[in-house]
Each structure stands twice: as structure tokens, then as C-alpha cells.
Amino acid sequence: MERPAYPSDVTDEQWELVRPMIESWKQERVARSATGDPGSCDLREVVNAIFYQNRTGCQWRYLPHDLPPWSAVFYYFTLWRQDGLDQRIQELLRCQVRERAKRLEDPSLVIIDTRSVRAAAGVPKTTTGLDAGKKVPGRKRGLVVDVLGLIIGVVVLAASHDNAAGTTLLTQAAERCGNRLEKALVDQGFKDETVIHGTLLGITVEIVRRNPDDKAKGFVPQPKRWVVEQVNGTLMLHRRLAREYDHRPDNAVSRVYWASTANMARRLTTPAPAWRDAYEVAA
């Protein structure tokens, strides 16, 4: 008897977007296995469990009993992170979304930003720090996105490492966008180290400075750079990302890739409003 669906479950259309890569990974894994046992776990249900946890923020042991056992979900979550499958799926969907928007697979302009996120109790102090500017103890989550708000790279570091996040994200963007990438927009929190690193990679790094006349107005969206702020806001719909719960920073990175995958799968299978199509063509 099939279980009732959760709102976070993948639909048949969404599953077809990720199924080929997961099944290909499974075949390769079985070929490398000493026993050749493919396992009996339903990998679609594993994806459903990861999406459920991302969206609700529950702990591993609090996963509902009608989903696969939490130990099995954690096992596949770890394997997929180690093998880079989470990132490859996210990149495949990103290319499909860009193609749907009538754009080339790789962008020529990216936006980079970081956000300090408080760490939950139990997160090792060796992986956290203090953001001296914002007075936030925890980790710094860095994103590099294109003008459509699609994630290209992610890094999670101690909150005290701002320039390290910038250089790492630039390196990721250069590797994943190739020679098409020409320019990166960053805010005033990034220093000369990031600009110099971009020059070495052949990328022009522009620091977008706030107009002094806007200080009395509070928050004022900066042209193009506001897109990364919107992405951060969208990620907050996934409660597991509202704080840093994962003990390992690389697990926290994988969380962002899965959240992005869920967002893009919905975007590719749900008819977009007319205003969104018009915006994406004009952007």
C-alpha cells in the first residue's frame, strides 16, 4: 500500500529529471562493488526523505517511519556527497533551466555573496567562528549565482573567513563556467585578495558599492546584485538551512545543492507565469 504523499515529495515529472543520473550512479556503484548487490532501497524514496528533511529541518532520527530508515537515507546522502552526485544533478538542472530561458549553458556574469549563519548546539567549534562585522557566531555560507538566480557554486566556512570564501567561489565559478565567464559582482565586504584572485583567473571582479545617498533609506536593492539576496531568501524556505545543523561543512554544502535541485525541479515542471518568462528573456 502506497503511503500518502508529503508536500516535499518529488512528482513523477520531477523524478524523471533526476532518475537517469541516479540510476547511472547506481549501476556504476554495483559494478565496483565486490558482491554486485544493487541493494533493495528505493532511491526515489531516499530523495523524498532528503527533500523532507531539508524542508522541515527535522533531525535524522525524526524522519517519518513511512520513509526509508534514517540510517539508509544518511548512507546515501553521504555517498552522493562523496561521489559528487548531488552537485552533478544540480548542474544538469541548472543547464536545463538556462536553456529553457533561451540562454547558453554557462553564464558570462556571476554574482557572489556570503551570509553568516548561526550554528546550532553541538556543531564543533573547530568548524565555526565569529563574524566580527555582524557579530554572528557560526559559519559563513557563500554562493555564486547567475543573473537568473541559479546556483553555480557553494562554500561553507567558519564565519571569520570572508576572503577565503570569495577566492574559493571564484575558483568554483571558473571551473564550472569555463572561458565564458568574464565578470563577477561582489559587495564591499570582499577585499583586494578576491579582486587579485579574479585577475589571475581572467575574471573581472567588480565591487558594487552602495550609493552614500541611500543610507537614510535603509535596505536598497543594488542592480543585478539583488538576485543573490533573493536566492538566499528562497533557501530559507528550507528550514534545515536556517541554521548550521550539520557537523561537517561539506554536508552543509550538499544541503544547499539539494535545496537548489528541489527548487529547479519544481521550476522545470510547473508552468511559469507569463511575467516570469518575460523577465527571464529580458534579464
N, C-alpha and C positions, 0 to 999 in steps of 0.2 A: 504494500500500500504506500503510495507516494505521500510525502509529508506536505503540509501547507507551505506555500512559498513565503519567504521573507521579502520585504521590500528591497533588500540589497542583493537578492539573487540575480544571477545573470539570466537573461531571456534566451530563447533558442537562437535568435539572431545574434545576440552578443556573444554567445558561446561559440558560434561558427567563426567569429573573428579571431578568437584566441586558440580554438581547438587544434588547428593544424600544427602550430608551433609546440603546443604541449604534447601532442601525440608524437611528433618528431623527436622531441626530447626524450619521451618515454622509450621509444624504440632504440635510440642511441644508448640510453641507460641500461636497457635489457641486454644489448649487445656487449656492453662492457662488464656486465655482471657475471660472476663466477657460476651462479646457478641458472641464470637465464629466466628467473621467475619474474613475470611482469607485475606481480602484486595484485591485490584484489580491491584496492581503494579506488573509489570513483573520483577521478581528478576534477571533474566539474563540481562536485560537492566540496572538494578541497578549496577551489577558487571561491565558491559561495561562502565558505567559512572564513576565508581571509577577508573578503569584502564585508562580511557581517561584523567581524571584529574591528576592522578599520572604521566602519561607520558608527558602531555603537560604543567602541572604546573599552569593551569588556576584557577581562584577563583571560589567559589561555584556558585555565581550568573552569571558567564560567561559560565556555561555548555551549550552546544548547545540545542536549543529548541526541536530537534527531539529525545533527550534523556529524561528520566523521569524528572519531575520538581526537581530543585536543593534541595528544602526542603525535598522531599521524599527520595532523594539519601542520604542527610545528616542524615535523620532519621534512615535509615537502616544502614548506616555506623556507627552511634553511637551505635545502638542496637547490632550490630555484635561485636563491640569492647567490650561493656559491658558484653555480654554473652560469650566472648572468642571464637566466631566462626571463626574470622579471623586467630587466632593462630592455632586452630584445623585443619582448612583446610590446612594451610601451613605445619603443622607437618605431615598430611596424605600424602601430595605430596612429602615431604622430604623422608619419608619411601619408597615410590614407586620409587623415583629416586635412592635411595641406593640399593634397591632390583634389579633394572634394571642393576646397576653396579656390581651385584653379591656380595653385602656386606650385613652384618647384619643391622637391622633397626637402632640400636644405635651404635655410634662410641666409640672407646676406647681412641681416641686422639682428642682434640679440640684446636682451635686457638682463642685467644681473642685479640681484639684491639679496640681502641677508635679513633674517629675522631672529631675534633672541627668543628662545622658548624655555620656560621654566622646566626644570627636571623634577620628576616625581620622586617620592620617597623610595629608597632602595637603589636608585641609579648610582653607579660607582662615581665617587668624587674624582677619580683619575680621568674620567671622560667628560667632566664638566668644568666650568669656570665662571667668571663674573664679567658681564658686560659693563665696563666702567662707565660708559656713557648713559646707558638706560637703567643701570643699577639692577639688572636682571641676572640672577644666578641660574645657570643651566647650560644649555647648548645653543649654538648658532646654526640655523638651518639656512643654507644658501641655495638659491635657484637661479638657473639661467633659462630664459624662455624666449620664444619668438614673438612677433607682433600679434599673433593670434592667441597668445596665452598658452601655448603648448610647451611643456617642459622638455628641455634638451639635456640638462644636467642637474645633479643634486649633490650636495655635500653637507655633512653634519659633523661639526667640530665643537670643541669647548667654546663657550661664549666669548672668551677672551681673544680668540683667533679671528680677527676680521680680515686682514690682508691675506692670510693663508687661504681663507675661503675664496677670495677674489681670484687669486692665481690658479687655484685648483679648478674653479669653474671655467676660467678662460681656457685652460688646457683641455677640459672635457668638451667644451664647445668647438675648439679647433679640431679635435679628433673626430667628432661626430658630424660636423658640418663641412669639413674639408675646405677646399680652396674658395668656396663661395662666400665664406664668412669674411666680411670686411670691417664691420664696426660693432662695438659693444657700448651700451649706455649704462653708466653706473651712477650712484649718488655720491654725495660729498664725504661719506664715511670711508670710501676707498682712497688709499693714499698713492704716492708715486710708484710704489712697488708694483701695484696692479697695472698701472699705465705702462711701466717699463716692460713688464712681462708680456703685455699685449703686443708691444712693439716687436719683441723678439719672436712672437708667433705670427707677425704680419697682420695684426688686428689693431685698428684704431680704437682706443678706449677714450670715450668722451664722458667727462664728469658733468652731469647735469646739475647745475646749481640753482637754488631757489631764488626767485626774484625778491630782493630785500623789501619791496613794497607789499609783498604778500604776507609778511609776518603777522600783521594785525588781523588777517582773515582766517587764521587757523590753518587747517589742512587744505592745501590747494593741489589738485592732481597735476602732475607735470606731463606735458605731451609725450606720448609713447611710453614713458616710464611708468605710467599709472597701470599698465597692463600687468606688470609683475605683482603689484599690490592687489589687483583683482584675483590673480591666481592664488596668492596667499589666503585671501578671504574664502575662496572656493575650497581650498584644502581644509579649512577649519570646519567645514561641514562633516568631515571625517573626524570623529571625536578622538580617535586614537592619536591624532596629530596635534590635538590642542595642548598637549604636554609631551615631554620626552619621557615615555614609559619604558622604552627598550633599553636594556643594559648595554647593548652593543650599538655603537653609532651606525655600523653598516646595516643592521636590522632596521634602524630608523630610516635610512636611505631607501631601503626596499619598501617600507610603508608608503613613502611618497610615490614611488613608481606604481604601486598597486592602486593607490588612490587616483593617480592620473589615468591609469588604464581603465578604471571604472568610469571616470568622467568621459573619456573619449569614446568608450564602447557605447555609452548612452547617447553621446553626440552623433555617432555614426548611424545609429539605428532609430533615432527619434527624429521625425520631420522637424527641421528648424523653422522658426518664424521667418516671415519674409524680411523683416528688418535685419535679422542676423545675417542672412545671405547677402543682403545689400551692403552691410558693414564689412563683411569679410572680403568682398571683392574690392571695395574702396580702400581698405586699410593698407 
